């Protein structure tokens, strides 16, 4: 599965980082999503799917999931 994150629509809720910290981080200044890799970290596939569903801004998109 490939991950994309739209930093322009991100509202910095941090849910993605809480769910999948090996895949997502937050920008220190803006708090917006930082994608650590374009594929889930080992063992975080389900958490990344949950992050997509949980994101209040729908800033996370998965393809080939």
N, C-alpha and C positions, 0 to 999 in steps of 0.2 A: 504494500500500500504506500502511496505517495502522499505527503502532507504539504499543504500550503497554508500560510497564515497571512492574513491581510492586516498589516499593522495600522493602516489608515482607518479601519473600522473597529479595531480593538478598543475596548473601554477599560482595559487594565484591571479586570476583576481578579485575575490571577488563578482562576479555577483550573486552567490547563496545567499550570506549574504544580499545583497541589496534587493533581491527578497523575501526571506523568513528568516528574522532574528530570528524567533522563532525556526527554525529548523537547521539552519547552523550558524557557527561562523568561525573565522579564527585564526589560531595559531599565537600568538603574535610575535614569532621569525621568523618562516618560511613563514607565511602568507597563508599557505595551509589550505584547508577546515577542519573544525572540525564539525562532526555530533553531534548535541545536543540530538537527539533521532532517533531511527530507523524507526519512523513513523512521518508524518508531524504534526506540532503543530496545534492546533485548528484553522480552517479557512485558513490554508496555503496550502491546497491540490493543488489548481490550481497554486499557486506560486512555489511550489516544482516541479510540472510538467514543468513549464516554466524554472526553474533553470536547470533541466536536459537538456532541449533543448538548452539553452543559454550557458552552460558550454563550453568554447573553447577547453578544454582538454578531454571532454566526461568522466570526473571523477565521475559524479553522475549517478547512475543507480537506476531505480525504478522497482519493481516487484509487480505483483498483482494489477497494477494500473488500 
